[in-house]
Amino acid sequence: MTDELRFLSINEINALLKATRDARDHAVIVLFLTTGIFLNELQNLQLTDVDWDKKLLHVKGSRERDLPLNTQAFEALARWTQQRMTTPNPALFVTNKGTVKELSARSIDHLLRKYGQKAGIPKPVNVHLLRNTYAIRLFAEGATAKEGAKLLGITDFESIHRYASTSSAQASQGDSADQPTTIPDTRGHASQLLSKLLPTKPSLRQGYGGKASNLKTTIRTNPQEVIFGRGTQIKEIRALLQKEQSVLLTGQLGIGKTHLAKYLSRVETASRKKESSVELIYLINQL
């Protein structure tokens, strides 16, 4: 059927995100997958459009709206701001080489296709495909037509109906590989844990001064995602825990020790399928 909606399966999303190691490109793809933002909207984003405190992305233009950022999107943006070169150009996404300027539509389309091919995805990966993926998963998470229209920035009932219908049809297929389950966080199993315990801090904390959105984040971060980095540390900690050794986490305030402890506790408990008897101690040093 020629008008059938095309979207990425959970396995294809995992492959795409694992294939993307550049911080900027990773953030671009994560934003498309977790917010459904339009291409021209992403191009026009500025550093001040990210509200780090409220975890919101302010989208300007004819479809002005505030989009909630889940943990994966927040971390991807924070990591990119740390690596983004210092420049007077206010654009959120800028070029890495040559004269610094905002990414063009052609550049974004090229990077999506490049990583799609690298991930071995047979269908062409473009903004439209990623937006379809977000929309279908949005309704799979239980969004209403009104919430979906607001987040997607559209008022076309036919499009909303197609997204919702495709989501319902996929859900009725059960546990197929193409079932639109939660968008994966795609940072290593250990890294995901560490990202909650040791969250990445953005280099810029400039708010846009807008009002907080009433909309909840409807695309949840997948707890089984492959975390981007930090895998070695988590592997070492888990190896000690599996030997029934207590682990002491220390460090300055604000690096995420509490989150890490909770993540490790949850993972160890789940892997043993019983209440973990391992003691995980963390100290918060206020320097």
ZAMARGU-4260 file (C-alpha; in steps of 0.2 Angstrom, whole numbers, plus 5000, padded with zeros to 4 digits):
<rodrens>
0) 5000/5000/5000 | 5008/5016/4994 | 5001/5027/5008 | 5006/5016/5022 | 5016/5024/5035
5) 5034/5019/5036 | 5043/5020/5053 | 5058/5012/5062 | 5056/4996/5072 | 5064/4995/5090
10) 5079/4985/5083 | 5082/4998/5069 | 5081/5012/5082 | 5094/5004/5092 | 5105/5000/5077
15) 5104/5019/5071 | 5108/5026/5088 | 5122/5014/5091 | 5129/5019/5074 | 5129/5037/5079
20) 5145/5041/5089 | 5147/5060/5085 | 5139/5070/5100 | 5131/5083/5088 | 5124/5070/5076
25) 5118/5059/5090 | 5109/5074/5098 | 5100/5078/5081 | 5094/5060/5079 | 5088/5059/5097
30) 5079/5075/5096 | 5070/5069/5080 | 5065/5052/5088 | 5060/5059/5105 | 5051/5075/5100
35) 5045/5073/5082 | 5052/5091/5078 | 5051/5097/5060 | 5067/5099/5050 | 5065/5118/5049
40) 5061/5119/5068 | 5077/5110/5072 | 5087/5121/5060 | 5081/5137/5069 | 5084/5131/5087
45) 5095/5142/5097 | 5105/5139/5113 | 5093/5149/5123 | 5078/5138/5117 | 5083/5125/5129
50) 5076/5127/5147 | 5088/5116/5156 | 5079/5118/5173 | 5062/5113/5167 | 5069/5101/5154
55) 5059/5109/5140 | 5063/5114/5122 | 5055/5130/5115 | 5050/5128/5097 | 5047/5145/5088
60) 5038/5148/5072 | 5020/5145/5066 | 5019/5130/5077 | 5026/5138/5093 | 5026/5125/5107
65) 5036/5118/5122 | 5042/5101/5120 | 5047/5090/5135 | 5064/5082/5135 | 5066/5065/5142
70) 5082/5059/5150 | 5089/5053/5134 | 5086/5069/5125 | 5092/5080/5139 | 5108/5070/5141
75) 5111/5071/5122 | 5109/5090/5121 | 5120/5092/5137 | 5134/5082/5130 | 5133/5091/5113
80) 5134/5108/5122 | 5150/5102/5131 | 5158/5099/5115 | 5151/5113/5104 | 5164/5125/5100
85) 5163/5143/5107 | 5156/5154/5094 | 5145/5170/5093 | 5133/5160/5082 | 5118/5157/5093
90) 5112/5142/5083 | 5110/5126/5094 | 5117/5115/5080 | 5132/5121/5071 | 5145/5114/5059
95) 5161/5106/5066 | 5173/5111/5052 | 5177/5127/5042 | 5167/5142/5045 | 5155/5140/5059
100) 5137/5141/5054 | 5120/5132/5058 | 5117/5115/5050 | 5109/5116/5033 | 5094/5105/5028
105) 5105/5096/5016 | 5118/5092/5030 | 5105/5085/5041 | 5098/5075/5027 | 5115/5068/5023
110) 5119/5063/5041 | 5103/5054/5043 | 5106/5044/5027 | 5124/5041/5032 | 5120/5034/5049
115) 5105/5024/5042 | 5116/5015/5029 | 5130/5012/5043 | 5116/5004/5054 | 5111/4993/5040
120) 5093/4999/5039 | 5086/4995/5021 | 5074/5009/5020 | 5080/5027/5017 | 5082/5036/5034
125) 5076/5054/5033 | 5067/5067/5044 | 5050/5061/5038 | 5053/5043/5044 | 5060/5048/5061
130) 5044/5059/5063 | 5033/5045/5059 | 5042/5034/5071 | 5040/5047/5085 | 5021/5050/5081
135) 5017/5031/5081 | 5026/5028/5097 | 5018/5043/5105 | 5001/5036/5103 | 5008/5019/5109
140) 5012/5027/5125 | 4994/5032/5127 | 4994/5050/5121 | 4976/5057/5117 | 4973/5065/5100
145) 4973/5082/5108 | 4990/5079/5116 | 4997/5071/5100 | 4992/5086/5090 | 5000/5098/5102
150) 5016/5089/5103 | 5017/5086/5084 | 5012/5104/5080 | 4998/5099/5068 | 4979/5101/5067
155) 4976/5089/5053 | 4964/5076/5060 | 4967/5064/5046 | 4986/5064/5050 | 4982/5061/5068
160) 4970/5047/5064 | 4983/5038/5053 | 4996/5039/5067 | 4984/5033/5080 | 4977/5019/5069
165) 4995/5013/5064 | 5000/5013/5082 | 4984/5002/5087 | 4987/4990/5073 | 5005/4987/5078
170) 5001/4985/5096 | 4988/4972/5091 | 5002/4962/5083 | 5009/4957/5100 | 5028/4956/5103
175) 5034/4957/5085 | 5051/4965/5081 | 5042/4980/5073 | 5030/4983/5088 | 5031/5002/5092
180) 5038/5000/5110 | 5047/5014/5120 | 5060/5024/5111 | 5077/5016/5117 | 5089/5027/5127
185) 5103/5019/5117 | 5118/5023/5129 | 5126/5007/5136 | 5117/4996/5149 | 5129/5003/5162
190) 5129/5020/5155 | 5111/5022/5156 | 5112/5018/5174 | 5127/5030/5176 | 5118/5044/5167
195) 5105/5044/5180 | 5117/5043/5194 | 5130/5054/5186 | 5120/5065/5174 | 5129/5075/5161
200) 5129/5094/5165 | 5125/5106/5150 | 5139/5119/5148 | 5126/5133/5146 | 5111/5135/5157
205) 5101/5149/5148 | 5082/5149/5150 | 5071/5156/5137 | 5059/5163/5150 | 5043/5154/5144
210) 5030/5146/5153 | 5031/5128/5159 | 5021/5116/5148 | 5006/5105/5155 | 5011/5091/5143
215) 5020/5076/5150 | 5034/5067/5142 | 5025/5054/5133 | 5040/5045/5125 | 5048/5037/5140
220) 5067/5032/5141 | 5069/5014/5138 | 5077/5006/5154 | 5085/4993/5142 | 5093/5006/5131
225) 5112/5006/5126 | 5119/5020/5136 | 5131/5032/5127 | 5148/5030/5136 | 5152/5026/5154
230) 5150/5007/5151 | 5168/5002/5158 | 5164/5010/5176 | 5147/5001/5177 | 5155/4984/5172
235) 5168/4986/5185 | 5156/4990/5199 | 5144/4976/5194 | 5158/4964/5194 | 5162/4968/5212
240) 5143/4967/5217 | 5142/4950/5209 | 5156/4944/5220 | 5145/4950/5235 | 5157/4964/5239
245) 5151/4981/5245 | 5155/4996/5234 | 5158/5014/5241 | 5154/5028/5229 | 5162/5045/5233
250) 5164/5061/5224 | 5159/5079/5225 | 5141/5085/5226 | 5131/5084/5210 | 5139/5071/5200
255) 5125/5058/5202 | 5130/5046/5214 | 5113/5043/5221 | 5106/5040/5204 | 5120/5027/5200
260) 5117/5018/5216 | 5098/5017/5213 | 5102/5011/5195 | 5114/4998/5200 | 5103/4992/5214
265) 5088/4990/5202 | 5099/4981/5189 | 5107/4969/5201 | 5090/4965/5209 | 5082/4961/5192
270) 5097/4951/5186 | 5096/4940/5202 | 5077/4939/5201 | 5076/4942/5219 | 5079/4955/5232
275) 5098/4959/5231 | 5108/4957/5247 | 5122/4967/5240 | 5126/4982/5250 | 5129/4998/5240
280) 5136/5013/5250 | 5137/5030/5243 | 5144/5046/5252 | 5140/5063/5246 | 5155/5075/5249
285) 5151/5093/5250 | 5166/5102/5244
</rodrens>
